[in-house]
Amino acid sequence: MGDTGKAGELLQQIPASKGGLPPVHLWNPPFCGDIDMRIARDGSWFYLGTPIGRPAMVRLFSTILRRDGDDYFLVTPVEKVGIRVDDAPFVAVEMDVEGEGEARQLRFRTSVGDEVLAGAEHPLRFELDPQTEEPSPYVHVRANLEALIHRNLFYRLVELAVPREIAGQIWLGVWSGGEFFPIAPQPE
């Protein structure tokens, strides 16, 4: 993708950053409509139906992503445009495991380079698809944005699962950052 069109204009509006993420939560520019940008379930970004092949460009766009309600936007100080997100905007592709039991620490890295330690500030969540009964695991990344945990990492989480009683029922789940995250009820 060349730096042409609406996407190129957005990139030019991002203020130079001295480390850290732009304060998109503080920006309230006018809504300027939707653009043809989509984030697929596997974390691939598309513009005008074409994959955005430059990781640095995807990373830059990811820093100005904001979710308001169920809608996703790219936000600069000048304008706000809507984009489509198939599931979660990020995918957790790496997981480091340190410690044991309640002292365990699970650190995730996303495909766009964000790193989070699962815990109270970055909780894990497990959804069960009602049609397929397949679980979809997520980790909170920042400000109302989540990462879908890659299937290979989910299998590792299941291997780390331990039982714990919650409201009279035994659940299998994982510990991280001093928090217990239930995955599913323990089979009888």
ABEGO torsion letter per residue (X at the ends): XBBBEAAAAAAAABBBBBEEBBBAAABBBBBAEBBBBBBBAAGBBBBGGBBBABAAAAAAAAAABBBBEABBBBBBAABBBBBBBABBABBBABBBBBEBEAABBBBBBBAAGBBBBBEAABBBBBBBBAAAGBBBBBBBABGGBBBBBBAAAAAAAAAABBBBBBGGBBBBBBBBGGBBBBABBBBX
